[in-house]
Amino acid sequence: MIYFVAAIAGIAGILFGFDEGVIAGALHLLRAHFHISPLDEGLMTAAVPFGALFGALAAGPASERYGRRAILLAAAVLFIIGALLSGLATAVWMLSVSRLCLGVAVGMAAMVAPLYISESAPTAIRGMLVSIYQLAITLGILGAYIVNFAMGEAWRSMFMIGAVPGLALLLGMLVLRDTPRWLILKGRRSQAQAALARLRGTAPGDPAIESELRAIDQAAQSDAGHTARWSDLLAPRVRPALIVGMGLFLLQQLSGINAVIYYAPTIFKEAGFGSSATQILATIGIGVVNVGMTLVGMALIDRIGRRKLLYIGFVGTALSLGMIALGAATQAPWLDMLAGIGMVIYIAAFAASIGPLPWVMMSEIFPLHVRGLGMSITSLANWAFNFLVVFSFPVLVSSIGLGGVFTIYALVCVAGLVFTARLVPETSGMSLEEIERHLMSGRPFRQLGTAAAPQPAGGATASDDTYDTAQHAALVDALILLSPYHSSLQPMAADIARIAQENWQIRAALQAVSARCDFGHSGRLRRADLGAEADALFSFLDHIYYASSKFLGSVQEWPLGEKRG
């Protein structure tokens, strides 16, 4: 079920990508049809990111009040209206207004879709599932390029086809529910329990569901009675998340990706490709690379972690942008080919790393009570930088040339390496509640996920910030059900989970079992999954049972300090 939820929410990404890519193939047709000036072209092209500024700003408080699902439904309606009006436009101003409408929808959906997925996904695969949104963007861009090539000069049809995925998003969201975390925040626990059970494919009374709900409850209770305000984002304990979220989107946009997507045919023309058809075909090839490498990034994001993937992405984009700059700044044919190769490498590095990671981390790093507002202001920054890049690109090219522009973008990627090293935390494998707990503790955000694993020699345990305590409690609950003394142990489940977490040997055994059966994803535990750790884990439960009041009372013994009855 969770994959279906992610796929439906991801349709918002397809709409974003389609609208972003369709203008690339239609631009030369619009120039001929409307005889537009460079200023009109810049305004028309930048209308989407400009509209997205307002969409993102409105979506934050609206998603807190009305829910994540309601905002996605509203965005779907705006997508349909904007696509149809774009195809029916008879003047440049009408086209600009319709694209402004699309921009508002894009801004709303781009903020809420990753949030919807993140608040629904299990910890173990959250990064991969949120990355589906970025994959959908690349599929939308590729689809737009293919439509551009297939439609020839029928630019009206190109725009109106965008209404189809808009309708799919509308119908899909009508059958889905809101996220369990938002429902808990609004005091609708029974609905949250039903929604979570549906997402996990289990019964509402399953111990794993109860354990996950308890962790969400605790986070919500800590925020109870606190109405989120914009000023909360500047509070000392929340500010690090705001800096990371806005910083990643600043680096993403100033790496030049949207200039590359919007003006890809122009870039290929500068690099030596001749006809418009050849330029569009080359651009389609770039779209295929974009999709393929986004899949690679999805496979890696929860395996090697967010920070390592960012390092790979910034190194790859910095080097490839340098190649493009070198090729574009000269007239040598072999250097034109170097620029083309650099373009492919750039898209590959971006798609696997810098593309999806800001969306993923934006949906993870903010505390629950300001998550909507935090993602709203982060998205706002994203679209502001997007507008800046797209609007300035033609002006910069005319003044300093394509080579100079891409040199600037390359230097931004170098700055991204420094930013990642100094400020970005590792959120892979951490539940949203654990990330919030670390952030609100006041410890440096960068230290999240960096504590060492427990070492037998010192007898110490790893920091709570490296271990999913909600998943740990659910695993202990499932283990207790396998014990012959489960009826006596279940009332003590919370204490047993605490003792197990404090004992590094039992904790290590539980981690090994969890990894073996992929408990974070499945939520199920069988006796066969215990493997070599079975003896240690059952002995641990046996010792607790034999020390319990119930057992000692049954043999006429009582724990020290208690009276005989």
NORRA-V242884 format. One record per helix or strand. SS is the DSSP state (helix for helix, strand for strand). FROM is the first residue (numbers start at 1). TO is the last residue. If there is no record, write none. Layout:
SS;FROM;TO
SS;FROM;TO
This chain:
helix;2;34
helix;38;66
helix;68;88
helix;92;118
helix;123;151
helix;155;160
helix;162;174
helix;180;185
helix;189;200
helix;207;222
helix;230;234
helix;236;254
helix;257;262
helix;264;270
helix;276;301
helix;306;328
helix;333;362
helix;368;423
helix;432;440
helix;445;447
helix;464;466
helix;469;482
helix;486;502
helix;504;517
helix;519;522
helix;527;546
helix;549;554
